[in-house]
Amino acid sequence: MKQSEILSDLLNIQSVCQEIMESNLNEETKYDMIFSEKISRQVYVLFNKTAIHFEYYDPDSSYTEDCQAFYNALVQHIVMLENTIPINPEHGSLLDRFNSL
């Protein structure tokens, strides 16, 4: 699987996760959906195929705070991944261009 395909899958997961977070579902349902095989498990599986190690601080306080912590980490890690993938193969990734300075 190419890095761009992994990023695409992660962006789709992020979009669904964002919809869940913004929905009127109760806290427990949101938690169950986000920490399911379809979201959290797939996030770990996909990031394990990249150089970016996914981790987040779990506050272990409320369903809402746990979900928000996971979502915030997902967004941050996707940004990190985007910065390692070449936008234009001729120019390399942002990290490649920085390192070549």
VMD Tcl script that builds the backbone (N, CA, C; Angstrom):
set m [mol new atoms 303]
animate dup $m
set s [atomselect $m all]
$s set {name element resname resid chain x y z} {
  {N N MET 1 A 0.840 -1.174 0.000}
  {CA C MET 1 A 0.000 0.000 0.000}
  {C C MET 1 A 0.888 1.243 0.000}
  {N N LYS 2 A 0.631 2.165 -0.911}
  {CA C LYS 2 A 1.411 3.392 -1.016}
  {C C LYS 2 A 1.063 4.340 0.121}
  {N N GLN 3 A 2.025 5.195 0.465}
  {CA C GLN 3 A 1.810 6.181 1.526}
  {C C GLN 3 A 0.615 7.082 1.212}
  {N N SER 4 A 0.449 7.437 -0.049}
  {CA C SER 4 A -0.678 8.296 -0.426}
  {C C SER 4 A -2.011 7.577 -0.213}
  {N N GLU 5 A -2.043 6.259 -0.407}
  {CA C GLU 5 A -3.269 5.491 -0.169}
  {C C GLU 5 A -3.563 5.407 1.328}
  {N N ILE 6 A -2.509 5.243 2.113}
  {CA C ILE 6 A -2.664 5.219 3.570}
  {C C ILE 6 A -3.207 6.557 4.046}
  {N N LEU 7 A -2.633 7.638 3.533}
  {CA C LEU 7 A -3.096 8.971 3.903}
  {C C LEU 7 A -4.561 9.153 3.522}
  {N N SER 8 A -4.931 8.712 2.351}
  {CA C SER 8 A -6.326 8.818 1.909}
  {C C SER 8 A -7.258 8.068 2.852}
  {N N ASP 9 A -6.879 6.862 3.237}
  {CA C ASP 9 A -7.690 6.077 4.178}
  {C C ASP 9 A -7.793 6.782 5.530}
  {N N LEU 10 A -6.680 7.339 5.997}
  {CA C LEU 10 A -6.687 8.040 7.276}
  {C C LEU 10 A -7.543 9.302 7.223}
  {N N LEU 11 A -7.502 10.007 6.109}
  {CA C LEU 11 A -8.339 11.196 5.958}
  {C C LEU 11 A -9.822 10.832 5.949}
  {N N ASN 12 A -10.157 9.694 5.354}
  {CA C ASN 12 A -11.549 9.224 5.388}
  {C C ASN 12 A -11.978 8.895 6.812}
  {N N ILE 13 A -11.100 8.231 7.545}
  {CA C ILE 13 A -11.392 7.897 8.943}
  {C C ILE 13 A -11.531 9.175 9.765}
  {N N GLN 14 A -10.642 10.138 9.534}
  {CA C GLN 14 A -10.714 11.406 10.252}
  {C C GLN 14 A -12.040 12.096 9.988}
  {N N SER 15 A -12.488 12.072 8.749}
  {CA C SER 15 A -13.754 12.715 8.391}
  {C C SER 15 A -14.931 12.084 9.141}
  {N N VAL 16 A -14.964 10.757 9.166}
  {CA C VAL 16 A -16.037 10.051 9.883}
  {C C VAL 16 A -15.941 10.345 11.381}
  {N N CYS 17 A -14.733 10.336 11.887}
  {CA C CYS 17 A -14.501 10.609 13.308}
  {C C CYS 17 A -14.988 12.020 13.658}
  {N N GLN 18 A -14.702 12.968 12.804}
  {CA C GLN 18 A -15.148 14.337 13.035}
  {C C GLN 18 A -16.675 14.411 13.049}
  {N N GLU 19 A -17.318 13.730 12.119}
  {CA C GLU 19 A -18.784 13.705 12.089}
  {C C GLU 19 A -19.344 13.110 13.379}
  {N N ILE 20 A -18.706 12.058 13.860}
  {CA C ILE 20 A -19.146 11.440 15.116}
  {C C ILE 20 A -19.005 12.440 16.257}
  {N N MET 21 A -17.857 13.104 16.323}
  {CA C MET 21 A -17.601 14.055 17.399}
  {C C MET 21 A -18.616 15.205 17.392}
  {N N GLU 22 A -19.035 15.635 16.211}
  {CA C GLU 22 A -19.950 16.769 16.081}
  {C C GLU 22 A -21.421 16.355 16.116}
  {N N SER 23 A -21.677 15.066 16.192}
  {CA C SER 23 A -23.055 14.574 16.150}
  {C C SER 23 A -23.761 14.753 17.494}
  {N N ASN 24 A -25.044 14.464 17.481}
  {CA C ASN 24 A -25.856 14.526 18.702}
  {C C ASN 24 A -25.926 13.182 19.406}
  {N N LEU 25 A -25.084 12.253 19.017}
  {CA C LEU 25 A -25.059 10.950 19.677}
  {C C LEU 25 A -24.623 11.125 21.131}
  {N N ASN 26 A -25.035 10.201 21.987}
  {CA C ASN 26 A -24.613 10.307 23.386}
  {C C ASN 26 A -23.130 9.945 23.509}
  {N N GLU 27 A -22.545 10.332 24.637}
  {CA C GLU 27 A -21.101 10.156 24.855}
  {C C GLU 27 A -20.648 8.713 24.704}
  {N N GLU 28 A -21.410 7.803 25.264}
  {CA C GLU 28 A -21.008 6.400 25.242}
  {C C GLU 28 A -21.031 5.836 23.818}
  {N N THR 29 A -22.015 6.227 23.039}
  {CA C THR 29 A -22.092 5.764 21.651}
  {C C THR 29 A -20.920 6.309 20.844}
  {N N LYS 30 A -20.606 7.583 21.031}
  {CA C LYS 30 A -19.452 8.173 20.347}
  {C C LYS 30 A -18.176 7.407 20.705}
  {N N TYR 31 A -18.019 7.138 21.990}
  {CA C TYR 31 A -16.844 6.413 22.478}
  {C C TYR 31 A -16.758 5.030 21.825}
  {N N ASP 32 A -17.872 4.323 21.823}
  {CA C ASP 32 A -17.891 2.977 21.241}
  {C C ASP 32 A -17.571 2.992 19.755}
  {N N MET 33 A -18.019 4.016 19.057}
  {CA C MET 33 A -17.748 4.111 17.618}
  {C C MET 33 A -16.286 4.468 17.348}
  {N N ILE 34 A -15.766 5.431 18.089}
  {CA C ILE 34 A -14.382 5.874 17.859}
  {C C ILE 34 A -13.383 4.802 18.274}
  {N N PHE 35 A -13.653 4.137 19.385}
  {CA C PHE 35 A -12.728 3.095 19.847}
  {C C PHE 35 A -13.197 1.712 19.392}
  {N N SER 36 A -13.483 1.641 18.104}
  {CA C SER 36 A -13.952 0.398 17.487}
  {C C SER 36 A -12.896 -0.127 16.521}
  {N N GLU 37 A -13.170 -1.302 15.991}
  {CA C GLU 37 A -12.295 -1.886 14.965}
  {C C GLU 37 A -12.225 -0.993 13.721}
  {N N LYS 38 A -13.319 -0.313 13.432}
  {CA C LYS 38 A -13.393 0.481 12.203}
  {C C LYS 38 A -12.646 1.802 12.291}
  {N N ILE 39 A -12.440 2.314 13.485}
  {CA C ILE 39 A -11.739 3.594 13.596}
  {C C ILE 39 A -10.400 3.417 14.310}
  {N N SER 40 A -10.410 3.285 15.624}
  {CA C SER 40 A -9.123 3.290 16.338}
  {C C SER 40 A -8.213 2.147 15.900}
  {N N ARG 41 A -8.762 0.980 15.736}
  {CA C ARG 41 A -7.927 -0.164 15.327}
  {C C ARG 41 A -7.317 0.076 13.950}
  {N N GLN 42 A -8.114 0.594 13.024}
  {CA C GLN 42 A -7.605 0.861 11.680}
  {C C GLN 42 A -6.557 1.966 11.683}
  {N N VAL 43 A -6.738 2.964 12.551}
  {CA C VAL 43 A -5.741 4.038 12.655}
  {C C VAL 43 A -4.382 3.445 13.019}
  {N N TYR 44 A -4.359 2.575 14.026}
  {CA C TYR 44 A -3.094 1.949 14.430}
  {C C TYR 44 A -2.527 1.073 13.313}
  {N N VAL 45 A -3.373 0.300 12.660}
  {CA C VAL 45 A -2.916 -0.568 11.571}
  {C C VAL 45 A -2.302 0.266 10.451}
  {N N LEU 46 A -2.976 1.341 10.078}
  {CA C LEU 46 A -2.479 2.169 8.976}
  {C C LEU 46 A -1.197 2.902 9.353}
  {N N PHE 47 A -1.137 3.480 10.530}
  {CA C PHE 47 A 0.093 4.183 10.914}
  {C C PHE 47 A 1.263 3.221 11.077}
  {N N ASN 48 A 0.997 1.973 11.409}
  {CA C ASN 48 A 2.078 0.985 11.507}
  {C C ASN 48 A 2.724 0.714 10.154}
  {N N LYS 49 A 2.085 1.125 9.081}
  {CA C LYS 49 A 2.634 0.959 7.732}
  {C C LYS 49 A 3.420 2.190 7.304}
  {N N THR 50 A 3.579 3.149 8.218}
  {CA C THR 50 A 4.304 4.382 7.907}
  {C C THR 50 A 5.463 4.555 8.891}
  {N N ALA 51 A 6.200 5.615 8.694}
  {CA C ALA 51 A 7.301 5.938 9.613}
  {C C ALA 51 A 6.798 6.709 10.832}
  {N N ILE 52 A 5.521 7.080 10.834}
  {CA C ILE 52 A 4.926 7.834 11.932}
  {C C ILE 52 A 4.297 6.859 12.920}
  {N N HIS 53 A 4.738 6.931 14.172}
  {CA C HIS 53 A 4.191 6.063 15.217}
  {C C HIS 53 A 3.005 6.781 15.864}
  {N N PHE 54 A 1.810 6.190 15.786}
  {CA C PHE 54 A 0.630 6.823 16.363}
  {C C PHE 54 A 0.551 6.537 17.854}
  {N N GLU 55 A 0.443 7.614 18.609}
  {CA C GLU 55 A 0.201 7.475 20.045}
  {C C GLU 55 A -0.549 8.716 20.502}
  {N N TYR 56 A -1.240 8.573 21.599}
  {CA C TYR 56 A -1.955 9.720 22.150}
  {C C TYR 56 A -2.064 9.541 23.653}
  {N N TYR 57 A -2.266 10.670 24.335}
  {CA C TYR 57 A -2.435 10.650 25.781}
  {C C TYR 57 A -3.908 10.398 26.072}
  {N N ASP 58 A -4.186 9.330 26.796}
  {CA C ASP 58 A -5.553 8.977 27.173}
  {C C ASP 58 A -5.806 9.523 28.571}
  {N N PRO 59 A -6.643 10.567 28.683}
  {CA C PRO 59 A -6.862 11.169 29.995}
  {C C PRO 59 A -7.648 10.287 30.967}
  {N N ASP 60 A -8.282 9.227 30.458}
  {CA C ASP 60 A -9.066 8.323 31.309}
  {C C ASP 60 A -10.005 9.076 32.248}
  {N N SER 61 A -10.691 10.057 31.692}
  {CA C SER 61 A -11.596 10.825 32.546}
  {C C SER 61 A -13.045 10.609 32.132}
  {N N SER 62 A -13.447 11.181 31.015}
  {CA C SER 62 A -14.814 10.993 30.545}
  {C C SER 62 A -14.781 10.460 29.118}
  {N N TYR 63 A -15.906 9.929 28.684}
  {CA C TYR 63 A -15.999 9.459 27.303}
  {C C TYR 63 A -15.651 10.590 26.334}
  {N N THR 64 A -16.186 11.760 26.601}
  {CA C THR 64 A -15.964 12.895 25.702}
  {C C THR 64 A -14.494 13.277 25.642}
  {N N GLU 65 A -13.837 13.366 26.785}
  {CA C GLU 65 A -12.423 13.744 26.799}
  {C C GLU 65 A -11.547 12.679 26.155}
  {N N ASP 66 A -11.871 11.417 26.348}
  {CA C ASP 66 A -11.116 10.335 25.706}
  {C C ASP 66 A -11.249 10.424 24.188}
  {N N CYS 67 A -12.470 10.637 23.718}
  {CA C CYS 67 A -12.709 10.746 22.275}
  {C C CYS 67 A -11.995 11.961 21.703}
  {N N GLN 68 A -12.073 13.083 22.404}
  {CA C GLN 68 A -11.430 14.304 21.923}
  {C C GLN 68 A -9.918 14.141 21.870}
  {N N ALA 69 A -9.337 13.491 22.863}
  {CA C ALA 69 A -7.893 13.261 22.880}
  {C C ALA 69 A -7.467 12.399 21.697}
  {N N PHE 70 A -8.233 11.350 21.419}
  {CA C PHE 70 A -7.910 10.485 20.285}
  {C C PHE 70 A -8.031 11.260 18.979}
  {N N TYR 71 A -9.125 11.993 18.831}
  {CA C TYR 71 A -9.352 12.752 17.592}
  {C C TYR 71 A -8.251 13.800 17.383}
  {N N ASN 72 A -7.906 14.536 18.426}
  {CA C ASN 72 A -6.847 15.546 18.294}
  {C C ASN 72 A -5.521 14.909 17.878}
  {N N ALA 73 A -5.196 13.777 18.463}
  {CA C ALA 73 A -3.959 13.075 18.099}
  {C C ALA 73 A -4.016 12.597 16.654}
  {N N LEU 74 A -5.178 12.111 16.232}
  {CA C LEU 74 A -5.329 11.655 14.848}
  {C C LEU 74 A -5.049 12.800 13.883}
  {N N VAL 75 A -5.638 13.957 14.142}
  {CA C VAL 75 A -5.424 15.125 13.281}
  {C C VAL 75 A -3.942 15.500 13.248}
  {N N GLN 76 A -3.299 15.548 14.408}
  {CA C GLN 76 A -1.879 15.911 14.480}
  {C C GLN 76 A -0.993 14.917 13.738}
  {N N HIS 77 A -1.277 13.636 13.892}
  {CA C HIS 77 A -0.465 12.617 13.233}
  {C C HIS 77 A -0.681 12.620 11.719}
  {N N ILE 78 A -1.885 12.922 11.280}
  {CA C ILE 78 A -2.136 13.020 9.836}
  {C C ILE 78 A -1.337 14.179 9.255}
  {N N VAL 79 A -1.284 15.301 9.948}
  {CA C VAL 79 A -0.480 16.436 9.486}
  {C C VAL 79 A 0.989 16.030 9.381}
  {N N MET 80 A 1.487 15.313 10.385}
  {CA C MET 80 A 2.885 14.842 10.329}
  {C C MET 80 A 3.098 13.940 9.110}
  {N N LEU 81 A 2.142 13.046 8.855}
  {CA C LEU 81 A 2.265 12.150 7.708}
  {C C LEU 81 A 2.227 12.931 6.407}
  {N N GLU 82 A 1.341 13.912 6.325}
  {CA C GLU 82 A 1.259 14.738 5.108}
  {C C GLU 82 A 2.592 15.419 4.816}
  {N N ASN 83 A 3.315 15.785 5.858}
  {CA C ASN 83 A 4.602 16.461 5.671}
  {C C ASN 83 A 5.723 15.519 5.259}
  {N N THR 84 A 5.478 14.210 5.284}
  {CA C THR 84 A 6.502 13.254 4.856}
  {C C THR 84 A 6.224 12.683 3.476}
  {N N ILE 85 A 5.051 12.992 2.931}
  {CA C ILE 85 A 4.670 12.455 1.619}
  {C C ILE 85 A 4.903 13.519 0.558}
  {N N PRO 86 A 5.599 13.169 -0.518}
  {CA C PRO 86 A 5.832 14.147 -1.577}
  {C C PRO 86 A 4.527 14.641 -2.195}
  {N N ILE 87 A 4.395 15.960 -2.266}
  {CA C ILE 87 A 3.249 16.549 -2.955}
  {C C ILE 87 A 3.488 16.426 -4.453}
  {N N ASN 88 A 4.695 16.751 -4.857}
  {CA C ASN 88 A 5.126 16.636 -6.241}
  {C C ASN 88 A 6.390 15.781 -6.212}
  {N N PRO 89 A 6.351 14.578 -6.778}
  {CA C PRO 89 A 7.511 13.679 -6.696}
  {C C PRO 89 A 8.835 14.309 -7.125}
  {N N GLU 90 A 8.769 15.303 -8.021}
  {CA C GLU 90 A 9.995 15.948 -8.475}
  {C C GLU 90 A 10.639 16.770 -7.360}
  {N N HIS 91 A 9.828 17.267 -6.444}
  {CA C HIS 91 A 10.338 18.133 -5.396}
  {C C HIS 91 A 10.476 17.431 -4.051}
  {N N GLY 92 A 9.945 16.255 -3.898}
  {CA C GLY 92 A 10.032 15.517 -2.641}
  {C C GLY 92 A 9.061 16.051 -1.604}
  {N N SER 93 A 9.087 15.432 -0.440}
  {CA C SER 93 A 8.205 15.856 0.646}
  {C C SER 93 A 8.750 17.119 1.297}
  {N N LEU 94 A 7.959 17.737 2.124}
  {CA C LEU 94 A 8.411 18.903 2.872}
  {C C LEU 94 A 9.650 18.550 3.688}
  {N N LEU 95 A 9.624 17.393 4.326}
  {CA C LEU 95 A 10.781 16.948 5.105}
  {C C LEU 95 A 12.010 16.779 4.212}
  {N N ASP 96 A 11.834 16.191 3.040}
  {CA C ASP 96 A 12.954 16.024 2.103}
  {C C ASP 96 A 13.520 17.376 1.686}
  {N N ARG 97 A 12.624 18.307 1.364}
  {CA C ARG 97 A 13.080 19.637 0.926}
  {C C ARG 97 A 13.797 20.357 2.067}
  {N N PHE 98 A 13.285 20.238 3.288}
  {CA C PHE 98 A 13.934 20.861 4.440}
  {C C PHE 98 A 15.324 20.275 4.638}
  {N N ASN 99 A 15.411 18.946 4.605}
  {CA C ASN 99 A 16.699 18.283 4.836}
  {C C ASN 99 A 17.729 18.598 3.767}
  {N N SER 100 A 17.268 18.980 2.586}
  {CA C SER 100 A 18.215 19.274 1.501}
  {C C SER 100 A 18.761 20.696 1.576}
  {N N LEU 101 A 18.249 21.491 2.497}
  {CA C LEU 101 A 18.739 22.877 2.618}
  {C C LEU 101 A 20.177 22.915 3.109}
}
mol reanalyze $m
mol bondsrecalc $m
mol representation Tube
mol addrep $m
